[in-house]
């Protein structure tokens, strides 16, 4: 689902959803005048709208939890990189300078990868380069290990493992989205509520004002939810300020 939504412009998706909702309202209105025999339509409307509200609340709770996790992982990664950078100072030259230069480049790549998250080819290239730097760092540490004191080796190894682990955690968190089945059920509920809201046997005119309010509000809420859940698009993005601050520090005081 993420690939499909990333491939379609947001404005087009908004227009499609709004068009479907208006279509469902019109279908409900016409059915109410052709077959006005539905009993307790108002009670059914309230039930379906309540179900949609419940699904939206449940989905927002899941999306907010995932968003909070992604935000906390940025801070965690910034701290892990900063700790490793400092502990690399225990190493002898020239390894110290080279590995610190690699860490500065690694930090740059993490930020560049975030900016290119909605460009799969560019993101894959940044990710591949960062993985290559990880391999270089680990290979250099392995080469130095026989000549290092055990306490220093443990400190540097632990810090490097933390950097690698949190990088994998961030990648996994970016792919940890609300299940597609929930969005499918939410869409069905929205369309069904549109049909039921349009079902007004006693009305002689279409309630365009109420229809517009219903469609606009429901569409806005739904796409705010998508914005919150999808980390690669939209205006609600995880703030990378901890990593940016670290980047400035590393380049200012190498």
Phi, psi and omega in degrees: 000322180299319179295321180296313182293326178293332183278344183252131178301144183299319181298322178293319178298318179299315180296322179295314180295316179297320178297318178295321179294316177297321178298318179294321176298318179293319178300315179299319180296316181292321177297324182294334180263342175268321180227078184277030186263010182283117181277149177052045180297323181295320179294321178293321177301313181297321181294314182292318178297324176295321178295318178297318178297321178296316179297319178296316179297317178296317180293319179296323178297316178295316182295319180295322178296317179292322178296317179297321178296315179298321180293318179292329179291331176296315178296317180298318179292319178300316179295320181294316179295317179298320179295315179297319181300318179292317183289338175295344177294344177285345185277155178282158173283149007271359184299323181302309182295320181294315182291326175292324176296321177296322180292325176296318178293324179297318177297318177301317182294324179298319179287319179296323178295322177296318180293331182259021185296333179267010175239093189307318183293315180293317180298318179298323179293317178295319180295318179297320179294321179293324177294323177296320177296322176301314180298320179295317180298314182292320180296320179293321179294321177299320180292327181276340188308315182298337183259003183258150174290146185303314180300319180294318179299319180295316181298312182292318180297316179297316180295321179292320176299320180298319179296315180296317183294315182291331175297318177292324179296320179294320179294318179294321180294328179293333180264358181272088184250168175299135181305143181300327181299327179290318176295323177296316178295322178295319179295318178298316179297320179296314180294320178295320178293329176296317178297316182290324178292326178284345181283096182226084183300329183277348183275134178265344178231153177288138179275076186299322181296311179294325178296314181297316179298316180299312183293314183295313183295314182294320178294317180298317180295317182296317182282338170293321176298315178297320178301318182289327186275325184267114184282350187260358181210167180090182183265342179271094182243149178292129182291129181260018184303320177303318179289324178295318178297318178296319179302316179298318181296317183293323180279335180279322181237074182291000000 
